[in-house]
Amino acid sequence: MPFEIVRNDITKMHVDAIVNAANNSLLGGGGVDGAIHRAAGPGLLAECRTLGGCETGEAKITMGYRLPARYVIHTVGPIWHGGAHGERELLAACYRNSLELAFAHNCETVAFPLISAGAYGYPKDQAMSVAVDTITKFLFEHDMMVYLVVFGHTEFLTGKKLFRDVQEYIDDVYAATHVKRNVERSREMLWQQDEAAALELDQRLGSAYSDSVMPDSSPMPAPSMAEPAMTMPDWEKMLKQTDEGFSAALLRLIDEKGMTDAQCYKRANVDRKLFSKIRSNPAYKPSKPTVFAFAVALELSLPETKSLLRKAGFALSHSSKFDIILEYFIERHYFNIFEINEVLFQFDMPLLGSGSNL
């Protein structure tokens, strides 16, 4: 762990290995394949001539030559023929076999292009889904930093229902926030000009936009004899939680959820070394994406998430598109961090976990 989607030129990635979306000959071609051969120089082609080609779905490894990467792993993706000819299985095999080869050569960092999504015609959103699914399954069993490198701003998710639903939610929240602000400004101006009219407006609005100036005069319901006695709160526990910092709160929540440390940081897409820093430093101050990453990993409710954010000195804000997107997923108990990151990537937002937002 972890896994990160980045916009970059794969030939400039300083990693142990980059993956080349090659053709069966392994002798170079267009797109990513051609770019890697040009950047690596003639030594790469000379070594590739000794490999005897490569079958679709398989992978072979060479040195990186002039590239910043130590190795190049060559894999051959499937050509898209409609999806009913084993394309998904072959594409998944490209990622899986490349990762296993990288692991066998002690690679700690690997960068992939989006295989088969160019000239081979694989639909980009489906190619992204296969890449994310396969890479994350591998990373739950292995410690490795994996990048999925996208060159330029390519639209992957705009046609998917999940993306459309999130966009609609963002629009609704922004619209509601805008209306609320306008109402509040109108109320303030009205109170300065006409208190009677302002009081009438507050009575009509009730608590739809803000606390009413009129107290609630409705009588309290009489207690039912059938209702159980109210249990007293654990004041000592509450005081301890009030004083605890982010690190202590996180470790407590991991215990309460019955998780191991490894299960938590892997589900949070967080590096083991970063988690060790958090565990060993009670005063650790994480970034907001890291807090959200642990909230998703622990499957916290929205109130629990807000509490964890406060421990780190943050608040949930409807003026932040990033916060609204996370609120959407947490409210709906949708805790697949890698699919959440796909959506965040499409919105040009910081990703959860990984190594870039400590």
C-alpha positions in Angstrom: 0.0 0.0 0.0 -0.9 2.6 -1.1 -2.4 3.2 -4.5 -2.6 6.6 -6.3 -3.9 7.9 -9.6 -1.7 10.7 -10.9 -1.5 12.9 -14.0 2.1 12.6 -15.3 4.4 11.4 -18.1 5.2 7.8 -17.2 8.7 8.1 -18.8 9.5 10.7 -16.1 8.4 8.7 -13.1 11.1 8.0 -10.5 10.0 4.5 -9.5 11.6 1.1 -9.4 9.6 -0.1 -12.4 7.3 1.4 -15.0 4.9 -0.8 -17.0 4.9 -0.6 -20.8 1.6 -1.2 -22.7 3.4 -3.1 -25.4 2.4 -5.0 -28.5 3.1 -8.8 -29.0 6.5 -8.2 -30.6 7.8 -6.0 -27.8 9.8 -4.1 -30.4 8.1 -0.7 -29.9 5.1 1.0 -31.4 2.9 4.0 -30.9 1.5 5.7 -27.8 3.0 4.8 -24.5 5.1 2.0 -26.0 6.8 4.3 -28.5 7.3 7.0 -25.8 9.0 4.5 -23.5 11.3 3.2 -26.2 12.3 6.7 -27.2 13.1 7.8 -23.7 15.0 4.6 -22.8 17.2 4.6 -25.9 18.4 1.8 -28.2 19.5 -0.5 -25.3 15.9 -1.3 -24.5 15.0 -2.4 -28.0 18.2 -4.5 -28.1 17.2 -6.4 -25.0 13.6 -6.7 -26.1 14.8 -8.5 -29.3 16.1 -11.3 -27.0 12.7 -11.9 -25.3 10.9 -13.6 -28.2 7.7 -11.5 -27.9 4.9 -11.7 -25.3 1.4 -13.2 -25.3 -1.6 -11.1 -24.4 -2.1 -10.9 -20.7 1.5 -11.9 -19.9 4.4 -9.8 -18.8 8.2 -9.7 -19.2 10.9 -7.5 -17.6 13.9 -5.6 -18.9 16.3 -2.9 -17.6 15.2 0.7 -17.7 18.3 2.1 -19.5 18.0 5.9 -19.8 14.7 6.0 -17.9 14.6 7.2 -14.3 13.0 3.7 -13.6 15.3 0.8 -12.9 13.1 -1.7 -14.8 10.5 -1.7 -17.6 7.8 -4.4 -17.3 6.3 -5.1 -20.7 2.7 -6.4 -20.9 0.4 -6.9 -23.8 -3.2 -5.7 -23.3 -6.3 -7.1 -25.1 -7.8 -5.4 -28.1 -11.5 -4.5 -27.4 -14.0 -6.6 -29.3 -17.1 -5.6 -27.5 -16.3 -7.2 -24.1 -17.6 -10.7 -24.7 -14.2 -12.2 -25.8 -12.4 -12.4 -22.4 -11.1 -8.9 -22.6 -11.7 -8.2 -18.9 -9.9 -11.4 -17.8 -6.9 -10.6 -20.1 -6.7 -7.0 -18.9 -6.7 -8.0 -15.3 -4.0 -10.6 -16.0 -1.8 -7.8 -17.4 -1.9 -5.9 -14.1 -1.7 -9.0 -12.0 1.3 -10.6 -13.8 3.1 -7.2 -14.0 2.7 -6.7 -10.2 3.9 -10.3 -9.5 6.9 -9.7 -11.7 7.7 -6.4 -10.0 7.4 -8.1 -6.5 9.7 -10.9 -7.6 12.3 -8.3 -8.5 11.9 -6.5 -5.1 10.3 -3.4 -6.6 8.7 -1.1 -4.0 7.3 1.4 -6.4 5.6 0.7 -9.7 3.9 3.0 -12.3 1.2 1.7 -14.7 -0.3 3.4 -17.7 -4.0 2.7 -18.4 -3.5 -0.4 -20.4 -5.5 -1.0 -23.7 -7.4 2.3 -23.3 -5.7 4.0 -26.3 -5.4 2.4 -29.8 -6.7 -0.9 -28.5 -10.1 0.7 -27.9 -10.9 -0.6 -24.4 -13.6 1.9 -23.0 -11.7 4.1 -20.6 -14.1 3.9 -17.7 -14.1 0.1 -17.9 -10.3 0.0 -18.3 -10.0 2.2 -15.2 -12.3 -0.1 -13.2 -10.3 -3.2 -14.1 -7.0 -1.4 -13.2 -8.3 -0.2 -9.8 -9.9 -3.6 -8.9 -6.8 -5.7 -9.8 -4.2 -3.4 -8.3 -6.1 -2.9 -5.0 -6.6 -6.7 -4.6 -2.9 -7.2 -5.0 -2.0 -4.5 -2.5 -4.1 -6.0 0.2 -1.6 -8.8 0.3 1.6 -6.9 -0.5 3.3 -3.8 0.6 4.1 -1.7 -2.5 3.4 1.8 -3.8 1.6 1.7 -7.1 0.8 4.6 -9.4 -1.8 4.6 -12.2 -0.4 7.3 -14.5 -2.8 9.3 -16.7 -1.4 11.7 -19.2 -3.4 14.9 -19.5 -7.0 15.4 -18.5 -9.0 12.4 -19.7 -12.7 12.0 -18.8 -13.2 8.5 -17.3 -16.4 8.8 -15.2 -18.6 11.5 -16.6 -21.0 8.9 -18.1 -21.2 6.7 -15.0 -24.3 7.0 -12.8 -22.1 7.4 -9.6 -20.4 10.4 -11.0 -23.7 12.0 -12.1 -25.2 11.4 -8.7 -22.3 13.0 -6.9 -22.4 16.0 -9.3 -26.1 16.4 -8.7 -25.5 16.2 -4.9 -22.8 18.9 -5.1 -25.2 21.1 -7.1 -28.0 20.6 -4.6 -25.8 21.4 -1.6 -24.3 24.5 -3.3 -27.8 25.7 -4.2 -29.2 25.1 -0.7 -26.2 26.9 0.9 -26.6 29.8 -1.5 -30.3 30.1 -0.7 -29.6 29.9 3.1 -27.0 32.6 2.9 -29.4 34.9 0.9 -32.2 34.2 3.5 -29.9 35.0 6.4 -28.8 38.3 4.7 -32.4 39.2 4.1 -33.3 38.5 7.8 -30.5 40.6 9.1 -31.5 43.5 6.9 -35.1 43.1 7.8 -34.4 43.1 11.6 -32.5 46.4 11.1 -35.5 48.0 9.3 -38.7 46.4 10.6 -38.6 44.2 13.7 -42.3 43.2 13.4 -41.9 42.0 9.8 -38.7 40.2 10.8 -40.4 38.4 13.6 -43.2 37.3 11.3 -40.7 36.0 8.8 -38.9 34.0 11.5 -42.2 32.5 12.6 -42.9 31.4 9.0 -39.4 30.0 8.4 -39.3 28.2 11.7 -35.9 26.4 11.8 -35.7 25.7 8.1 -32.7 28.0 7.7 -31.6 28.9 11.2 -32.7 28.9 14.8 -35.9 30.8 15.3 -35.9 33.8 17.6 -39.1 32.4 19.1 -38.7 29.8 21.8 -40.5 26.5 21.4 -43.5 26.8 23.7 -45.0 23.4 23.0 -45.5 21.3 26.2 -43.1 18.5 26.9 -44.8 15.1 26.5 -45.5 13.3 29.8 -43.1 10.3 30.4 -44.6 6.9 29.7 -44.6 4.4 32.5 -43.7 1.7 29.8 -40.6 3.5 28.7 -37.3 2.1 30.1 -35.3 4.2 32.6 -32.8 6.5 31.0 -29.2 5.2 31.4 -26.7 7.7 32.9 -23.9 8.6 30.5 -20.3 7.4 31.3 -18.9 10.8 32.3 -15.4 9.5 32.8 -15.3 8.0 29.3 -16.8 11.2 27.8 -14.2 13.4 29.5 -11.3 11.2 28.2 -12.7 11.4 24.7 -13.0 15.2 25.0 -9.3 15.5 25.9 -7.9 13.0 23.4 -6.1 14.1 20.2 -6.4 12.7 16.7 -3.9 9.8 17.3 -5.6 8.6 20.4 -9.1 8.9 18.9 -8.0 6.9 15.8 -6.5 4.1 17.9 -9.6 4.0 20.1 -11.9 3.8 17.0 -9.8 1.0 15.5 -10.3 -1.0 18.7 -14.0 -0.2 18.9 -14.5 -1.4 15.3 -12.6 -4.6 16.0 -10.0 -4.0 13.4 -6.2 -4.6 13.3 -3.9 -1.8 12.6 -3.0 -3.4 9.2 -6.6 -3.8 8.2 -7.3 -0.2 9.0 -4.3 1.5 7.2 -4.7 -0.8 4.1 -8.4 0.1 3.9 -7.5 3.7 4.3 -5.0 3.5 1.4 -2.3 4.8 3.9 1.3 3.8 3.9 2.4 1.6 6.9 5.2 4.1 7.7 2.8 7.0 8.0 0.5 4.9 10.2 3.5 4.2 12.5 4.1 7.9 12.8 0.5 8.5 13.8 0.6 5.7 16.3 3.9 6.8 17.9 3.1 10.5 18.1 0.1 11.5 20.2 0.4 15.1 18.9 0.4 14.1 15.2 -1.5 16.5 12.9 -2.7 14.8 9.8 -4.0 16.4 6.6 -7.8 16.6 6.0 -7.7 13.9 3.2 -5.9 11.5 5.7 -8.6 12.1 8.3 -11.3 11.3 5.7 -9.3 8.2 4.6 -9.5 6.8 8.1 -13.1 7.7 8.4 -13.9 5.8 5.3 -11.7 2.8 6.3 -13.5 2.7 9.7 -16.9 3.1 8.1 -17.7 6.0 10.4 -21.1 7.7 10.4 -21.3 11.4 9.5 -21.3 12.5 13.2 -18.4 10.3 14.0 -16.5 11.7 11.0 -17.2 15.2 12.1 -15.9 14.3 15.6 -12.7 12.8 14.1 -12.2 15.9 12.0 -12.4 18.1 15.1 -9.8 16.1 16.8 -7.4 17.0 13.9 -8.5 20.7 13.9 -10.8 20.5 10.9 -14.6 21.0 10.3 -16.9 19.8 7.5 -17.7 22.7 5.2 -20.3 23.1 2.5 -18.2 25.7 0.9 -15.7 22.9 0.0 -16.5 20.7 -3.0 -14.0 18.1 -1.5 -16.0 18.0 1.8 -19.3 17.7 0.0 -18.1 14.8 -2.1 -17.0 12.9 1.1 -20.2 13.8 2.8 -22.2 12.3 -0.1 -20.4 8.9 0.3 -20.4 8.8 4.1 -24.1 9.6 4.4 -24.8 6.8 2.0 -22.5 4.3 3.8 -20.4 4.0 0.6 -16.9 3.1 1.8 -15.0 1.8 -1.2 -12.0 4.2 -0.9 -10.7 3.4 -4.4 -13.9 4.2 -6.1 -14.2 7.3 -4.0 -10.8 8.3 -5.2 -11.8 7.7 -8.9 -14.6 10.3 -8.4 -12.2 12.7 -6.5 -9.7 12.3 -9.4 -12.3 13.2 -11.9 -13.2 16.4 -10.0 -9.5 17.3 -9.6 -9.7 16.9 -5.9 -7.0 15.5 -3.5 -7.2 11.8 -3.2 -7.7 9.9 0.1 -4.7 8.2 1.7 -1.7 7.5 -0.5 1.6 9.3 0.2 0.9 12.7 -1.1 -1.4 14.2 1.6 0.2 13.4 4.9 
